[in-house]
């Protein structure tokens, strides 16, 4: 028998905000129960309305700020609080990065039972217009009589009705209305659920997901959109392998790494860092920490298209990149050829499975770099001491799995946590990217 959901209190509630959660929400307690409050900052007194009642905690949203934090600022976007693309626009930029560093310190100590010997200075770049990769929702809304394009609203599946986005690169973020109007003119407008955005040091690519074949007139509308707004338009009518540019619309997506004399090419749906400026700073810091010498062999796990591998090859004797996606491995190999790099080898392997038969698992390496997805790298960590790895640079997109893996490295495998720090890859959001250096004791 299902339990009835308790009705939401109708009257706003006044509360002191005690802290900030890892998701960037204010933490309060009311009637002895934790409440996570959207739009509230630590140290504030607010009135909030309940948005959800749960067994262990409740959720709410600010109605009025009675006593503001000195860290509060006016959000740049008028849709902040509705759009789910950002969660911290109401917080001063320096305070955002301090909160992320505090969040990293908390999970390392609480989950990983470790503390770095040294905290790295946070890496930051531009706070606006930085995002070069995104998946935008698309929906025709009959009541509005038009198609909306953008991020989903906070807490539901509706598309936010916005004319521009301040965190998307301006070449896309300032043109959402034009994109929506183009979709509106399609005969299949209700069969276009999303648009994938990808760009590097190039004009943007927009990949339109089409659940029904577009007509010749539809193709003409999309071609006109590309010409008028400076986009390269692609279609995806089935799986990723079906992605193709419209005639005359294709482009070689790439970004430059001038310090390493590299050009990295990628496909629209390949994983690449969303923040190009921050990515360049991240590479510089990673290599300064690893301190690779010309006679060393380096292992790059979860190597993707070679973002770390190829710059490492400029410094090391040999670099081996390993990745679980065959397409990414092919792109990494092509990038090595493109840049005339002969001391980098790439392998495809499931880094969460058995590795005993992998040819690189029988080689020796002095240093390793790991850049795993949110799920972390726990399954491969035990291989590091077996391979002779003395120094490990771990790049993380999720502090919880970094902390879990740090526990294994330090408390199980005999490494020590030398340094750690955050990188503001996603300003205006609570997303925490970080970097940690480990050395064998």
BELBELKA-V974098 format. One line per field, one symbol per residue. phi: phi as a letter, one per 30 degrees, with the letter a starting at -180 (. if undefined). psi: psi as a letter, one per 30 degrees, with the letter a starting at -180 (. if undefined). Layout:
phi->???
psi->???
//
This chain:
phi->.dddddddedddccadcdabddcicdcbbbhibdbccdicceiccbcbcdcacbdcacbabdcacdbdddddbdedcdcdjcdddbbbddceeddeddddddddedddddcdhbbddbcddecbbddbicdcbaccdbadcddciaccblddddiacddddbcabdcdeedcddbddddddddedddcedccdabccbabcbedcccddcdbddddddddddddddddcicccbcbcbdedddbddeicdbddabcbedchbbccacecddbddcdddedddddddddddhdcdcccbcccidhdjecedddddccdbbccbbdcddddddddddddechcccbcbbcaddccdbecddddcccbcbbbbbddedibedcdddddddidcbbcccbcaeddddeddedddcbcicbddaaacbddbeibddccbbbccbdd
psi->kkkkkkkkkfklkklkjfaklfgglkklkkhgkkkjjkgklkflklklkkfkklefllllkkekjejkkffklkkekfgkfekgflfgfgkkeeeeeeeeeeeeeeeeeeefhlkkekkkkkklakflgfjfkljklkkkjeffglkkkalllkgagkkkjlflkffkkffefggeeeeeeeeefkfgfggjflkkkklchllkkjjjjjflkkleeeeeeeeeeeeefgljklkjfbafffkkllkgflkjkllkiefghkkjllleglklkfjeeeeeeeeeeefeeehklfglkkkjkhfbggeeeeeeffelekkkkkkfkeeeeeeeeeeeeeghjfgkkkkkkjggakgegkeffglkkflkkkilaffageffeffeeefgkfkkjjkkgjeefeeeeeeeeeffgglkjellllkifilglgkjklkkkkkk.
//
